[in-house]
Every structure is written in structure tokens, then in C-alpha cells.
């Protein structure tokens, strides 16, 4: 309950608390991912990954709020290739694996968080006004999907969804989550507006499908390195990746859908 209340408060209060929320996901999330990779003998460039990830988020927020032009995002390219150059001086084993994992941390954490900023500031408006309800509505869909999948799956689950990666997930739980998430579309439409009801329903479907796959991706990561939780950022509830795995993978898909239906201008 404390976690949920904190997320709701940070997303609804205003753009600055949204920035705090974004950094609270991004910074410990990247550090957690790199720590997991170091346990497998990889040596990512932690500080360069952090700097690049925070810079990406800052530049995207600056663009959608109208402070920078889209052309300014090109400034990130020298930072990306600086990671290649810096590896020359590290004398570490597996240099290109180190580079790949460093960039993967940015792709896995910073890009989806930046897409949340695009969703929060841009859709349906022209002046960069903040609409945290749209991001919060997406998170409500994730929570509803998780709740429905657990309640229905634990009681009626018989057919395994992806047994090789997650033996406890079932098709019955998946459809239970889908129904619960679709029902939340009506609540989101009533609470936040912003999107039409049919668009909220489509967003709910996108989030359930891609969010479930995102959960499986994180399970694949943990299975590959033989751990139960990605971290202990939330004592007793795992790490950042455990709590936001579905959000991270679903945000780029939701952002793309909103662009395709013309919500960005």
C-alpha cells in the first residue's frame, strides 16, 4: 500500500515529482541491472551508463516540454560512441560484451522511462502541459493485470503460458488479467479522460500482452543467472526490475500506439 500510494502521489502531484519518480526507477534500476551483470563476470561501464541514461531522460523531457528541439537529441550520439572509446583504456576482459551490456542497461531502463515522459507530457496537447494521469492509468492497467492473473491463475490455472521460463503462469491467469485490465479502462476514462474509451481499452490490451512478455523477459534474466529476486530495493518485494518489469517493456509499445492514433499533435 505504501508503494502504491507513493507512486500515485509522485505521478499526480506535478512534473517535478514525476521527474523524481522517473529518477527513482531509472538510477537504482540501471545500478541493479549492472550489478546483476557483474555477478556473471561482465564489467559494464556503470558511470557512463548512468550518465547516458540520465541524459536521455533529461533531453527527452526537455524536448517534450519545448525547451529543446528534437535535433538536440543528436547530442546523445557522441556519448554513445564514447562508451566504445573508453573501453580501449579499461583493459577489461570481453570488451565488446562490456560495451553491449552498458548500452543494454540504457536500452532496458532509460529508454522506457523516457517513453513515460513522452506519454506524460505530449499526448493530446500542444504546449508540453503535464498529464500524469495517463502514465498512472497505464500503471493501473499493469496492477490490474497482475491482480487478475494472480487471482484467476492461482484458482483456475491449468494450461501453462510459458512453462520453460515461468512455470506458475497460466493462460487462464493471462485472460483473467486481460479482463481486469480492460475493466480498469472504464475507470481510467472516468478519472483521467485524455483518451477515448476505446483507446483506453486498446492500451489495456497492449499493456497486458507486452507487460506479460516483459515479466517473462525479466524471469528469463533471473533464471539465466540463478537468482530469485533482482534486488532488495523493496524489502520483501524484490528489486526495481521485479516491480517494473511489465512497465518497462510495455511503455514503448503504448507510446508507439498513441503516436499512430495521432495523440502527439
C-alpha positions as CSV (number, residue, x, y, z in Angstrom):
1,X,0.0,0.0,0.0
2,X,2.8,2.4,0.8
3,X,4.4,1.6,-2.6
4,X,1.2,2.2,-4.5
5,X,0.4,5.4,-2.5
6,X,3.9,6.8,-3.2
7,X,3.6,6.0,-7.0
8,X,0.2,7.7,-7.2
9,X,1.4,10.8,-5.3
10,X,4.5,11.3,-7.3
11,X,2.7,10.9,-10.7
12,X,-0.2,13.1,-9.9
13,X,1.4,15.9,-7.9
14,X,3.2,17.6,-10.9
15,X,6.1,17.5,-13.3
16,X,8.8,17.8,-10.7
17,X,7.5,14.9,-8.7
18,X,7.2,12.9,-12.0
19,X,10.9,13.6,-12.5
20,X,11.6,12.3,-9.0
21,X,9.6,9.1,-9.8
22,X,11.5,8.7,-13.1
23,X,14.9,9.0,-11.4
24,X,13.9,6.6,-8.6
25,X,13.1,4.0,-11.3
26,X,16.0,4.8,-13.6
27,X,19.0,5.2,-11.3
28,X,18.6,2.3,-9.0
29,X,17.3,0.2,-11.9
30,X,20.4,0.7,-14.0
31,X,22.6,0.1,-11.0
32,X,20.7,-3.1,-10.2
33,X,21.0,-4.4,-13.8
34,X,24.7,-3.7,-13.9
35,X,25.2,-5.4,-10.6
36,X,23.4,-8.5,-11.9
37,X,25.7,-8.5,-14.9
38,X,28.8,-8.1,-12.9
39,X,27.8,-11.2,-11.0
40,X,28.2,-13.0,-14.3
41,X,31.7,-11.7,-14.9
42,X,30.7,-8.8,-17.2
43,X,32.2,-5.4,-16.5
44,X,29.8,-2.7,-17.7
45,X,30.8,1.0,-17.6
46,X,28.5,1.8,-14.8
47,X,29.0,5.6,-14.6
48,X,28.9,6.1,-18.4
49,X,25.6,4.1,-18.5
50,X,24.2,6.2,-15.7
51,X,25.2,9.5,-17.3
52,X,23.9,8.4,-20.7
53,X,20.6,7.2,-19.2
54,X,20.0,10.3,-17.2
55,X,21.0,12.5,-20.1
56,X,18.5,10.7,-22.4
57,X,15.7,11.2,-19.8
58,X,16.6,14.8,-19.3
59,X,16.8,15.6,-23.1
60,X,13.5,13.8,-23.8
61,X,11.8,15.8,-21.1
62,X,13.3,19.0,-22.3
63,X,12.1,18.2,-25.9
64,X,8.5,17.4,-24.9
65,X,8.3,20.5,-22.7
66,X,9.5,22.7,-25.5
67,X,12.9,23.7,-24.0
68,X,14.9,21.9,-26.7
69,X,14.3,20.9,-30.3
70,X,14.2,17.3,-31.5
71,X,17.6,18.0,-33.2
72,X,19.2,18.3,-29.8
73,X,18.8,14.5,-29.2
74,X,21.7,14.2,-31.6
75,X,23.9,15.3,-28.8
76,X,23.5,11.9,-27.3
77,X,25.3,10.1,-30.1
78,X,28.8,11.2,-29.1
79,X,28.0,9.9,-25.6
80,X,27.0,6.5,-27.0
81,X,30.2,6.1,-29.0
82,X,32.3,7.4,-26.1
83,X,31.5,4.1,-24.4
84,X,33.2,2.3,-27.3
85,X,36.3,4.6,-27.0
86,X,36.5,4.4,-23.2
87,X,36.6,0.6,-23.4
88,X,40.0,1.0,-25.1
89,X,41.5,2.2,-21.8
90,X,39.9,-0.2,-19.4
91,X,42.0,-3.3,-20.2
92,X,39.0,-5.4,-19.2
93,X,38.1,-8.9,-20.5
94,X,35.4,-9.2,-23.0
95,X,35.4,-5.5,-24.1
96,X,32.6,-5.7,-26.6
97,X,30.4,-7.7,-24.2
98,X,31.1,-4.9,-21.7
99,X,30.0,-2.3,-24.2
100,X,26.9,-4.3,-25.2
101,X,25.8,-4.7,-21.6
102,X,26.4,-1.0,-20.8
103,X,24.2,0.0,-23.7
104,X,21.6,-2.7,-22.8
105,X,21.2,-1.1,-19.4
106,X,20.3,2.2,-21.1
107,X,18.0,0.5,-23.6
108,X,16.2,-1.6,-21.0
109,X,15.8,1.1,-18.3
110,X,16.4,4.6,-19.6
111,X,14.5,4.3,-22.9
112,X,11.2,3.1,-21.4
113,X,11.4,5.6,-18.6
114,X,11.9,8.3,-21.2
115,X,8.9,7.0,-23.1
116,X,6.9,7.5,-19.9
117,X,7.9,11.2,-20.1
118,X,6.7,11.4,-23.7
119,X,3.4,9.9,-22.7
120,X,3.1,12.2,-19.7
121,X,3.8,15.5,-21.4
122,X,2.8,15.2,-25.1
123,X,-0.5,13.3,-25.9
124,X,-3.5,15.4,-26.8
125,X,-1.8,18.7,-26.1
126,X,0.4,21.2,-27.9
127,X,2.3,23.1,-25.2
128,X,4.0,20.5,-23.2
129,X,1.5,20.5,-20.3
130,X,1.9,17.7,-17.8
131,X,-0.7,14.9,-17.7
132,X,0.5,12.4,-15.1
133,X,-2.9,10.6,-15.2
134,X,-2.1,8.9,-18.5
135,X,1.1,7.3,-17.1
136,X,-0.7,6.5,-13.9
137,X,-3.6,4.9,-15.9
138,X,-1.0,2.7,-17.6
139,X,0.4,1.6,-14.3
140,X,-3.2,0.9,-13.1
141,X,-3.5,-1.4,-16.0
142,X,-0.3,-3.2,-15.0
143,X,-1.5,-3.6,-11.4
144,X,-5.0,-4.8,-12.6
145,X,-3.4,-7.3,-14.9
146,X,-1.1,-8.7,-12.2
147,X,-4.0,-8.9,-9.7
148,X,-6.3,-10.6,-12.2
149,X,-3.6,-13.0,-13.3
150,X,-2.8,-14.0,-9.7
151,X,-6.4,-14.4,-8.6
152,X,-7.6,-16.4,-11.6
153,X,-4.4,-18.2,-12.3
154,X,-4.0,-19.5,-8.7
155,X,-7.5,-20.8,-8.7
156,X,-8.2,-22.0,-12.2
157,X,-4.8,-22.1,-13.9
158,X,-4.2,-25.4,-15.7
159,X,-2.6,-24.5,-19.0
160,X,0.9,-23.2,-18.8
161,X,1.6,-20.0,-20.6
162,X,5.4,-20.3,-20.8
163,X,6.5,-23.2,-18.6
164,X,10.2,-23.1,-19.6
165,X,10.6,-19.6,-18.2
166,X,7.8,-19.2,-15.6
167,X,6.1,-22.4,-14.5
168,X,3.5,-20.6,-12.4
169,X,2.0,-18.5,-15.2
170,X,-1.1,-19.9,-17.0
171,X,-3.3,-18.9,-19.9
172,X,-6.2,-18.7,-17.5
173,X,-4.3,-16.2,-15.4
174,X,-3.4,-14.2,-18.6
175,X,-7.0,-13.9,-19.6
176,X,-8.0,-13.1,-16.1
177,X,-5.5,-10.2,-16.1
178,X,-6.8,-9.1,-19.5
179,X,-10.4,-8.9,-18.3
180,X,-9.4,-7.0,-15.1
181,X,-7.2,-4.6,-17.0
182,X,-9.9,-3.9,-19.6
183,X,-12.4,-3.2,-16.8
184,X,-9.9,-0.6,-15.4
185,X,-10.2,1.2,-18.8
186,X,-13.6,2.5,-17.8
187,X,-12.2,3.8,-14.5
188,X,-9.3,5.5,-16.3
189,X,-11.6,7.1,-18.8
190,X,-13.8,8.4,-15.9
191,X,-10.9,9.5,-13.7
192,X,-8.5,11.0,-16.3
193,X,-10.2,11.4,-19.6
194,X,-7.3,12.3,-22.0
195,X,-8.1,9.2,-24.2
196,X,-11.3,8.0,-25.7
197,X,-12.7,4.9,-24.0
198,X,-11.9,2.6,-26.9
199,X,-8.3,3.9,-26.9
200,X,-8.0,3.1,-23.1
201,X,-9.3,-0.4,-23.9
202,X,-6.7,-0.9,-26.6
203,X,-4.0,0.5,-24.3
204,X,-5.1,-2.0,-21.7
205,X,-4.7,-4.9,-24.2
206,X,-1.3,-3.7,-25.3
207,X,-0.1,-3.4,-21.7
208,X,-1.4,-6.9,-20.7
209,X,0.2,-8.6,-23.7
210,X,3.6,-6.7,-23.7
211,X,3.7,-6.4,-19.9
212,X,3.3,-10.2,-19.5
213,X,6.1,-10.7,-22.0
214,X,8.1,-8.1,-20.1
215,X,7.6,-10.1,-16.9
216,X,8.8,-13.2,-18.8
217,X,11.8,-11.4,-20.1
218,X,12.8,-10.5,-16.5
219,X,12.2,-14.1,-15.4
220,X,14.5,-15.2,-18.2
221,X,17.1,-12.8,-16.9
222,X,16.9,-14.1,-13.4
223,X,16.8,-17.8,-14.5
224,X,19.9,-17.2,-16.6
225,X,21.9,-16.1,-13.5
226,X,20.1,-18.3,-11.0
227,X,18.5,-15.8,-8.7
228,X,15.0,-15.4,-7.2
229,X,14.8,-11.5,-7.0
230,X,16.6,-8.9,-9.0
231,X,17.4,-7.0,-5.8
232,X,16.1,-5.8,-2.4
233,X,15.2,-2.1,-3.2
234,X,11.8,-3.0,-1.9
235,X,12.5,-5.2,1.2
236,X,10.5,-8.4,0.9
237,X,9.2,-7.5,-2.5
238,X,12.3,-7.6,-4.7
239,X,14.1,-5.0,-6.8
240,X,13.3,-2.3,-9.3
241,X,13.3,-4.8,-12.2
242,X,10.9,-7.1,-10.2
243,X,8.4,-4.3,-9.7
244,X,8.6,-2.5,-13.0
245,X,9.4,-5.3,-15.5
246,X,6.0,-5.1,-17.2
247,X,6.0,-1.3,-17.2
248,X,9.5,-1.1,-18.8
249,X,8.6,-3.4,-21.8
250,X,5.1,-2.0,-22.3
251,X,5.8,1.7,-22.4
252,X,7.5,1.8,-25.8
253,X,4.5,-0.1,-27.3
254,X,2.0,2.2,-25.7
255,X,3.9,5.3,-26.8
256,X,4.0,4.0,-30.4
257,X,0.3,3.3,-30.4
258,X,-0.5,6.8,-29.1
259,X,1.6,8.2,-31.9
260,X,-0.1,6.1,-34.5
261,X,-3.5,7.3,-33.4
262,X,-2.5,10.9,-33.6
263,X,-2.3,11.7,-29.9
264,X,1.0,13.5,-30.3
265,X,-0.3,16.6,-32.0
